Amino acid sequence: MASSTDPAPLQQLEVAVHSAQALWHRLAASLDTIYKNPSTTPTNQHDSKPIIPLDLARDAATLVRAHTTKLGLLAVTAPFTPSAVLDVLAQLQSGPVLGLASAAEACDPALYTAFFRKELAWRCRRVLLVLADLLGTIATDGAKPPAADNEDGEGRSSLPATGKVWAACDEVLALIAGGVGGHFAKRVDEWRDSMGDVTEELKEWGEQEPEDDDDDDDDDVASDVAHESNLDTENTTSSNQAMLDELMSSGRPIPIDDPHGIRPRLDSTLRRLRLVVLLYQAINKRRFKKLPPFPLPDTVTYKTLPERLDEVARVLGGLPSSFDDLADAFYNMDPVVIDQDIDECFFAAFAAGELLSASWDGSQDEFSEWVERFKTGIKKS
């Protein structure tokens, strides 16, 4: 009987590992294509037996997690048995790995939204990549790898790599458990928090006390510059760091005389920004947490809902970045840029209200009335 470290089984294992890694990287590349272009039509939508992508992704991730546990244990347990590892590899290849790729491919954006499909593709891709990394820890020479090669637990050990696969699978399972509505609600919460951060930063900047500014200050600055030029290298380094810290701060305070009218612009912006933060909070409660289950019923009522959701995600997801740009304009105290950014930001916020005014079935409700009041508040200067 051949021993567990005979050349033939080990050679078979090495070939199988390299083959699996190559396949998984190809599948990951296909998922990366979906991630970058989630609106593309699935190639298998005309199959005689339709795939339910969320169920498939859940089952595949669960199986990958289970097989990974066995694989990780086999890789560190003596005696090392190539045939046992080959068996687990075959089980992974025969179903769950292909299932992850198929789930993202079959997730039709016309049914589940491109926004959700993009996230599903990213998370499934992550599973395949860390799974391929785990195979790299398997000792195809028959030697048992150490528990860890360094203090960080990294290296050839399969244990940290196994943990990464578990975490990636759990991310897929969490996405499926929350569903399309849960994913939208989570991201809206994140965007709301970002908008809240911008509001607080602008508020704190506006509360900064301006320093006295007179002609003597100019002379003092000139004297300081002349003095700095004579400092040694250490002091120059400290001065440079101080200058860098100042550049990284939120900016100069608003002057007392406020010649460019920054203060009234800031007050108006903060008032309306608080309304936008409220909008994010309200739509989660009144809209996204009341989304129907997906896939949606095949009715005229919900036919355009996925497309509407993708547009909502585009607008709501873009607002935090736009308001970051507006904050920078305030810090630079450029009234022309400020006015331009204000118009762009609050026009987008107004559009978000328009998109969410009607309920998901197209009817008007209590939230529709609130949105009208929100739009009125946004239009006020």
C-alpha positions in Angstrom: 0.0 0.0 0.0 1.3 3.4 -0.9 2.1 5.8 2.0 0.5 9.2 2.3 3.7 10.8 1.1 4.3 8.7 -2.0 5.3 10.8 -5.0 2.3 9.8 -7.2 -0.5 11.1 -4.8 1.5 14.2 -4.0 2.0 14.9 -7.7 -1.8 14.5 -8.3 -2.4 16.9 -5.4 0.0 19.5 -6.8 -1.7 19.3 -10.2 -5.2 19.5 -8.7 -4.2 22.5 -6.5 -2.8 24.4 -9.4 -5.7 23.6 -11.6 -8.2 24.7 -8.9 -6.4 27.9 -8.3 -6.3 28.7 -12.0 -10.1 28.0 -12.3 -11.0 30.0 -9.3 -9.0 33.0 -10.5 -10.7 32.8 -13.8 -14.1 32.7 -12.1 -13.0 35.6 -9.9 -12.1 37.6 -13.0 -15.6 37.0 -14.5 -17.1 38.2 -11.3 -14.9 41.3 -11.4 -16.4 42.0 -14.8 -19.9 41.8 -13.4 -18.8 44.0 -10.5 -17.6 46.7 -12.9 -20.6 46.3 -15.2 -23.5 45.1 -13.0 -26.2 46.3 -15.5 -25.3 43.6 -18.1 -28.0 41.1 -18.9 -27.3 37.6 -17.5 -26.2 35.1 -20.2 -28.3 32.3 -18.7 -31.7 34.1 -18.4 -33.3 31.8 -21.1 -32.3 28.5 -19.4 -35.2 26.0 -19.1 -34.6 25.8 -15.3 -34.3 29.3 -13.9 -31.7 29.8 -11.1 -32.8 31.6 -7.9 -29.5 33.5 -7.3 -30.0 34.3 -3.7 -30.8 30.8 -2.7 -27.9 29.5 -4.8 -25.4 32.0 -3.3 -26.5 31.1 0.3 -26.2 27.3 -0.3 -22.9 27.7 -2.1 -21.4 29.9 0.6 -22.5 27.6 3.3 -20.9 24.6 1.6 -17.7 26.4 0.8 -17.4 27.3 4.5 -18.0 23.7 5.6 -15.5 22.3 3.0 -12.9 24.9 3.9 -13.1 23.8 7.5 -12.3 20.3 6.5 -9.5 21.4 4.2 -7.9 23.6 6.8 -7.9 20.8 9.3 -6.5 18.3 6.8 -3.7 20.6 5.9 -2.3 20.8 9.5 -3.2 17.3 10.8 -0.6 14.5 10.7 -0.2 12.2 8.9 -0.8 14.4 5.9 -3.1 12.5 3.5 -3.2 13.8 -0.1 -6.1 11.6 -1.1 -8.3 13.2 1.6 -7.4 16.7 0.5 -8.1 15.7 -3.1 -11.5 14.5 -2.1 -12.4 17.8 -0.5 -11.1 19.7 -3.5 -13.3 17.6 -5.8 -16.3 18.4 -3.6 -15.6 22.1 -3.8 -15.1 22.0 -7.5 -18.2 20.0 -8.3 -20.7 22.4 -6.8 -20.2 25.3 -4.4 -17.4 27.1 -6.2 -19.2 27.2 -9.5 -22.4 28.0 -7.6 -21.0 31.2 -6.3 -20.0 32.4 -9.8 -23.3 31.3 -11.2 -25.3 33.1 -8.5 -23.8 36.4 -9.3 -24.1 35.8 -13.1 -27.8 34.8 -12.7 -28.7 37.8 -10.5 -30.6 39.7 -13.1 -30.4 43.5 -12.5 -33.9 43.9 -14.0 -35.2 41.8 -11.0 -32.7 42.4 -8.2 -31.2 45.8 -9.2 -27.7 46.4 -10.5 -26.8 47.9 -7.1 -27.4 44.6 -5.3 -25.8 42.5 -8.1 -22.7 44.6 -7.9 -22.3 43.8 -4.2 -23.1 40.1 -4.6 -20.4 39.8 -7.3 -17.9 41.5 -5.1 -18.5 39.3 -2.1 -18.6 36.1 -4.2 -15.3 37.2 -5.9 -13.7 37.7 -2.5 -14.6 34.2 -1.4 -12.9 32.7 -4.5 -9.8 34.8 -4.1 -9.2 33.9 -0.4 -10.1 30.3 -1.2 -7.4 30.2 -3.8 -5.0 31.7 -1.2 -5.9 28.9 1.1 -4.9 26.3 -1.4 -1.5 28.0 -1.5 -0.9 26.9 2.1 -1.4 23.2 1.4 1.9 21.4 1.6 2.0 19.5 -1.7 5.4 18.2 -0.7 3.7 16.2 2.0 5.2 18.2 4.9 2.9 19.5 7.6 3.0 23.3 7.6 3.6 25.1 10.9 0.7 26.7 12.8 2.1 30.1 11.7 5.3 31.3 10.2 5.5 34.6 12.1 4.1 36.4 15.0 1.2 37.8 13.0 -0.1 34.3 12.2 0.7 34.7 8.5 2.8 32.6 6.2 2.2 29.1 5.0 -0.2 28.2 7.8 -3.7 27.2 6.6 -5.3 28.5 9.8 -5.3 32.3 9.1 -6.2 31.6 5.5 -9.1 29.4 6.6 -10.4 32.2 8.9 -10.4 34.6 5.9 -12.5 32.2 3.9 -14.9 31.9 6.8 -15.2 35.7 7.0 -15.7 36.0 3.3 -18.5 33.4 3.3 -20.1 35.0 6.3 -20.2 38.3 4.3 -22.1 36.6 1.5 -24.5 34.9 3.9 -25.1 38.3 5.6 -25.9 39.9 2.3 -28.4 37.2 1.4 -30.0 37.2 4.8 -30.7 41.0 4.5 -31.9 40.7 1.0 -32.1 43.5 -1.5 -34.0 45.7 1.0 -31.6 45.1 3.8 -28.6 46.0 1.6 -30.2 49.3 0.5 -31.1 50.1 4.1 -27.6 49.4 5.3 -26.0 51.6 2.6 -28.4 54.4 3.2 -27.4 54.3 6.9 -23.8 54.6 5.9 -24.5 57.5 3.6 -26.5 59.2 6.3 -23.6 58.9 8.7 -21.3 60.4 6.1 -23.7 63.3 5.7 -23.9 63.8 9.4 -20.1 63.9 9.6 -20.0 66.7 6.9 -22.6 68.6 8.9 -20.7 68.4 12.1 -17.4 69.4 10.5 -18.9 72.4 8.8 -20.7 73.4 12.0 -17.4 73.2 14.0 -15.6 75.1 11.3 -18.2 77.9 11.4 -17.8 78.1 15.2 -14.1 78.8 15.1 -13.1 82.2 16.5 -11.3 84.4 13.9 -8.0 85.9 15.0 -7.5 89.6 15.1 -6.1 90.8 11.7 -4.3 94.2 11.4 -1.3 95.6 9.6 1.0 94.8 12.5 0.3 91.2 11.9 1.8 91.4 8.4 5.0 92.7 9.9 5.1 90.0 12.5 4.6 87.4 9.8 7.5 88.8 7.7 9.7 88.8 10.8 8.8 85.2 11.5 9.6 84.1 8.0 13.0 85.8 8.2 13.6 84.1 11.6 12.5 80.7 10.3 15.0 80.9 7.4 17.9 80.8 10.0 16.7 77.8 11.9 18.6 74.5 11.9 17.4 71.4 10.0 15.5 70.0 13.0 13.5 73.2 13.5 12.9 73.5 9.8 11.4 70.0 9.8 9.1 70.9 12.7 8.0 74.0 10.9 7.3 72.0 7.8 5.2 69.5 9.8 3.3 72.4 11.4 2.5 73.8 7.9 1.4 70.4 6.8 -0.9 70.0 9.8 -2.4 73.4 9.1 -3.1 72.5 5.4 -4.7 69.2 6.6 -7.0 71.1 9.0 -10.5 72.3 7.9 -9.3 75.8 7.0 -9.1 79.4 8.2 -12.0 80.6 10.3 -14.5 83.0 8.7 -13.2 86.6 9.1 -15.1 88.9 11.4 -16.0 91.3 8.6 -16.9 88.4 6.3 -16.4 90.4 3.1 -17.5 87.5 0.8 -20.7 86.7 2.8 -19.6 83.2 3.8 -21.5 83.2 7.1 -25.0 83.5 5.6 -24.2 80.8 3.0 -23.0 78.5 5.7 -26.0 79.0 7.9 -28.4 78.2 5.0 -26.3 75.2 4.0 -26.3 73.8 7.6 -30.0 74.2 7.9 -30.7 72.4 4.7 -28.0 69.8 5.3 -29.9 68.8 8.5 -33.0 68.3 6.4 -31.0 66.0 4.0 -29.8 63.9 6.9 -33.4 63.6 8.1 -34.4 62.5 4.6 -31.9 59.6 4.7 -33.2 58.6 8.1 -36.9 58.8 7.0 -36.5 56.9 3.7 -35.0 53.9 5.6 -38.0 53.7 7.9 -40.7 54.6 5.4 -39.3 53.1 2.2 -36.4 50.7 2.2 -37.6 48.8 5.3 -40.9 48.3 3.5 -39.6 47.0 0.2 -41.4 43.9 -1.0 -39.4 40.6 -1.1 -37.3 39.9 -4.2 -37.6 38.7 -6.8 -40.6 41.0 -7.2 -44.1 39.8 -8.3 -44.3 39.8 -12.1 -46.9 42.7 -12.2 -47.0 46.1 -13.9 -46.9 47.7 -10.5 -43.4 46.6 -9.7 -42.1 46.2 -13.2 -39.9 49.4 -13.1 -39.1 49.2 -9.4 -35.5 47.8 -9.8 -34.6 50.5 -12.2 -36.1 53.1 -9.9 -34.0 51.7 -7.0 -30.8 51.9 -9.0 -31.5 55.5 -9.8 -32.2 56.2 -6.1 -28.9 54.5 -5.1 -27.0 56.6 -7.6 -28.4 59.9 -6.3 -28.2 59.0 -2.6 -24.8 57.4 -2.9 -23.4 60.4 -4.7 -24.5 63.1 -2.3 -21.9 62.5 0.5 -19.1 63.1 -2.0 -20.8 66.1 -3.4 -21.2 67.6 0.0 -17.5 66.9 0.8 -16.7 69.0 -2.2 -19.0 71.7 -0.9 -17.3 71.7 2.5 -13.9 72.1 0.7 -15.3 75.1 -1.1 -16.4 76.7 2.2 -12.9 76.1 3.7 -11.4 77.9 0.7 -14.0 80.6 1.1 -14.6 81.0 -2.6 -18.1 82.3 -2.9 -18.4 81.5 -6.6 -17.5 77.8 -6.1 -19.6 77.7 -3.0 -22.7 78.9 -4.8 -22.1 76.5 -7.7 -21.7 73.5 -5.3 -24.7 74.5 -3.3 -26.9 74.5 -6.4 -25.6 71.1 -7.5 -25.9 69.5 -4.0 -29.3 70.6 -3.1 -30.7 70.1 -6.6 -29.6 66.4 -6.2 -31.2 66.3 -2.8 -34.4 67.7 -4.2 -34.2 65.0 -7.0 -33.8 62.3 -4.3 -37.0 63.5 -2.6 -38.8 63.4 -6.0 -37.7 59.8 -6.6 -38.9 58.7 -3.2 -42.1 60.7 -3.0 -44.4 57.9 -4.2 -44.5 54.6 -2.4 -43.1 51.5 -4.1 -46.5 50.6 -5.7 -46.8 54.2 -7.0 -49.4 55.4 -4.5 -49.3 58.5 -2.3 -49.0 58.1 1.5 -48.0 60.0 4.7 -44.3 60.0 3.7 -45.3 61.5 0.3 -46.6 64.5 2.2 -43.5 64.7 4.3 -41.4 64.7 1.1 -43.3 67.7 -0.2 -42.4 69.6 3.0 -38.8 68.5 2.6 -38.7 69.8 -0.9 -40.1 73.1 0.2 -37.5 73.4 2.9 -34.7 72.6 0.5 -35.8 75.3 -2.0 -35.6 78.0 0.8 -32.3 79.9 0.8 
